[in-house]
């Protein structure tokens, strides 16, 4: 599914709607966490998307990119930023496998391509492409 958003708020609204869909109709047979893998250029809209996604999950705290601490937890929602991760083993030391194995968790990962080889096969990929100052092309793998 491809989307064009023309403002930060449009990107957040799209993300919020996706999050609401996830929590309203869990996938049948899902064994681990619901993992959303964000990929794209710097400034492509990943953190803006994460903010809207958290809003759709009901998170009240301000969402910022956890670039230096790698992840933040908001109840059962985990927001990872793997921009600085050079080897997937780095994230494993943070208990990543335990987090993604719990079916109650929802995990959103910015710069997921940096840890692609340790992500579960069912991760839902969302690609962000910078079109211009305000426009983003967002390509979402099917949630079904």
RAHULIN-V927467 format. One record per residue. N is the residue number from 1. RES is the residue in one small letter. SS is DSSP state (h for helix, s for strand, l for the rest). OMEGA is omega as a letter, one per 30 degrees, with the letter a starting at -180 (none if undefined). D_FIRST is the distance of its C-alpha to the first C-alpha in Angstrom with 1 decimal. Layout:
n=N res=RES ss=SS omega=OMEGA d_first=D_FIRST
n=N res=RES ss=SS omega=OMEGA d_first=D_FIRST
//
This chain:
n=1 res=x ss=l omega=a d_first=0.0
n=2 res=x ss=s omega=l d_first=3.8
n=3 res=x ss=s omega=l d_first=6.7
n=4 res=x ss=s omega=l d_first=10.4
n=5 res=x ss=s omega=a d_first=13.0
n=6 res=x ss=l omega=l d_first=16.6
n=7 res=x ss=l omega=l d_first=18.5
n=8 res=x ss=h omega=a d_first=18.9
n=9 res=x ss=h omega=l d_first=19.1
n=10 res=x ss=h omega=l d_first=15.8
n=11 res=x ss=h omega=l d_first=14.2
n=12 res=x ss=h omega=l d_first=16.4
n=13 res=x ss=h omega=l d_first=15.6
n=14 res=x ss=h omega=a d_first=11.9
n=15 res=x ss=h omega=l d_first=13.1
n=16 res=x ss=h omega=l d_first=15.8
n=17 res=x ss=h omega=l d_first=13.9
n=18 res=x ss=h omega=l d_first=11.9
n=19 res=x ss=h omega=l d_first=15.4
n=20 res=x ss=h omega=l d_first=17.0
n=21 res=x ss=h omega=a d_first=14.7
n=22 res=x ss=h omega=a d_first=15.6
n=23 res=x ss=h omega=l d_first=19.3
n=24 res=x ss=h omega=a d_first=19.5
n=25 res=x ss=l omega=l d_first=18.4
n=26 res=x ss=l omega=a d_first=19.1
n=27 res=x ss=l omega=l d_first=17.9
n=28 res=x ss=l omega=l d_first=20.8
n=29 res=x ss=l omega=l d_first=22.8
n=30 res=x ss=l omega=a d_first=21.5
n=31 res=x ss=l omega=a d_first=24.4
n=32 res=x ss=l omega=l d_first=23.8
n=33 res=x ss=l omega=l d_first=22.0
n=34 res=x ss=s omega=a d_first=18.4
n=35 res=x ss=s omega=l d_first=17.4
n=36 res=x ss=s omega=a d_first=14.6
n=37 res=x ss=s omega=a d_first=14.9
n=38 res=x ss=s omega=a d_first=14.4
n=39 res=x ss=s omega=l d_first=15.0
n=40 res=x ss=s omega=a d_first=15.9
n=41 res=x ss=l omega=l d_first=18.9
n=42 res=x ss=l omega=a d_first=21.5
n=43 res=x ss=l omega=a d_first=20.9
n=44 res=x ss=l omega=l d_first=17.1
n=45 res=x ss=l omega=a d_first=16.6
n=46 res=x ss=h omega=a d_first=16.6
n=47 res=x ss=h omega=l d_first=19.7
n=48 res=x ss=h omega=l d_first=18.7
n=49 res=x ss=h omega=l d_first=15.5
n=50 res=x ss=h omega=l d_first=18.0
n=51 res=x ss=h omega=l d_first=20.3
n=52 res=x ss=h omega=l d_first=18.0
n=53 res=x ss=h omega=l d_first=16.9
n=54 res=x ss=h omega=l d_first=20.6
n=55 res=x ss=h omega=l d_first=21.4
n=56 res=x ss=h omega=l d_first=19.1
n=57 res=x ss=h omega=a d_first=21.1
n=58 res=x ss=l omega=l d_first=24.3
n=59 res=x ss=l omega=a d_first=25.5
n=60 res=x ss=l omega=a d_first=28.1
n=61 res=x ss=l omega=l d_first=29.1
n=62 res=x ss=l omega=a d_first=28.0
n=63 res=x ss=l omega=l d_first=25.3
n=64 res=x ss=l omega=a d_first=26.1
n=65 res=x ss=l omega=a d_first=25.0
n=66 res=x ss=l omega=a d_first=27.4
n=67 res=x ss=l omega=a d_first=27.9
n=68 res=x ss=l omega=l d_first=31.6
n=69 res=x ss=l omega=l d_first=31.6
n=70 res=x ss=l omega=l d_first=28.5
n=71 res=x ss=s omega=l d_first=27.4
n=72 res=x ss=s omega=l d_first=28.1
n=73 res=x ss=s omega=l d_first=28.3
n=74 res=x ss=s omega=a d_first=27.8
n=75 res=x ss=l omega=a d_first=29.1
n=76 res=x ss=l omega=l d_first=26.5
n=77 res=x ss=s omega=l d_first=23.8
n=78 res=x ss=s omega=l d_first=24.1
n=79 res=x ss=s omega=a d_first=22.8
n=80 res=x ss=s omega=l d_first=23.4
n=81 res=x ss=s omega=a d_first=23.6
n=82 res=x ss=l omega=a d_first=24.4
n=83 res=x ss=l omega=a d_first=25.0
n=84 res=x ss=l omega=a d_first=28.7
n=85 res=x ss=l omega=a d_first=28.4
n=86 res=x ss=l omega=l d_first=29.8
n=87 res=x ss=l omega=a d_first=30.1
n=88 res=x ss=h omega=a d_first=28.2
n=89 res=x ss=h omega=l d_first=31.7
n=90 res=x ss=h omega=a d_first=32.0
n=91 res=x ss=h omega=l d_first=29.4
n=92 res=x ss=h omega=l d_first=30.9
n=93 res=x ss=l omega=a d_first=34.1
n=94 res=x ss=l omega=a d_first=32.4
n=95 res=x ss=l omega=a d_first=31.9
n=96 res=x ss=h omega=a d_first=28.2
n=97 res=x ss=h omega=l d_first=28.5
n=98 res=x ss=h omega=a d_first=30.1
n=99 res=x ss=h omega=a d_first=27.4
n=100 res=x ss=h omega=l d_first=24.5
n=101 res=x ss=h omega=a d_first=26.7
n=102 res=x ss=l omega=a d_first=27.2
n=103 res=x ss=l omega=l d_first=24.9
n=104 res=x ss=l omega=a d_first=25.7
n=105 res=x ss=l omega=l d_first=24.1
n=106 res=x ss=s omega=a d_first=20.7
n=107 res=x ss=s omega=l d_first=20.4
n=108 res=x ss=s omega=a d_first=18.3
n=109 res=x ss=s omega=l d_first=19.1
n=110 res=x ss=s omega=a d_first=19.0
n=111 res=x ss=l omega=a d_first=19.8
n=112 res=x ss=h omega=l d_first=18.9
n=113 res=x ss=h omega=l d_first=19.4
n=114 res=x ss=h omega=l d_first=23.1
n=115 res=x ss=h omega=a d_first=23.3
n=116 res=x ss=h omega=a d_first=20.8
n=117 res=x ss=h omega=l d_first=23.7
n=118 res=x ss=h omega=l d_first=24.5
n=119 res=x ss=l omega=l d_first=21.2
n=120 res=x ss=l omega=a d_first=20.8
n=121 res=x ss=l omega=a d_first=18.9
n=122 res=x ss=l omega=l d_first=16.7
n=123 res=x ss=l omega=l d_first=15.4
n=124 res=x ss=s omega=a d_first=11.8
n=125 res=x ss=s omega=l d_first=10.9
n=126 res=x ss=s omega=a d_first=9.5
n=127 res=x ss=s omega=a d_first=10.5
n=128 res=x ss=s omega=l d_first=12.2
n=129 res=x ss=s omega=l d_first=13.7
n=130 res=x ss=s omega=l d_first=16.7
n=131 res=x ss=l omega=l d_first=16.9
n=132 res=x ss=l omega=a d_first=20.1
n=133 res=x ss=l omega=a d_first=22.1
n=134 res=x ss=l omega=a d_first=19.9
n=135 res=x ss=l omega=l d_first=16.5
n=136 res=x ss=s omega=l d_first=13.7
n=137 res=x ss=s omega=a d_first=10.5
n=138 res=x ss=s omega=a d_first=8.2
n=139 res=x ss=s omega=a d_first=5.7
n=140 res=x ss=s omega=l d_first=5.1
n=141 res=x ss=l omega=a d_first=6.5
n=142 res=x ss=l omega=l d_first=6.9
n=143 res=x ss=l omega=a d_first=9.7
n=144 res=x ss=l omega=none d_first=11.7
//
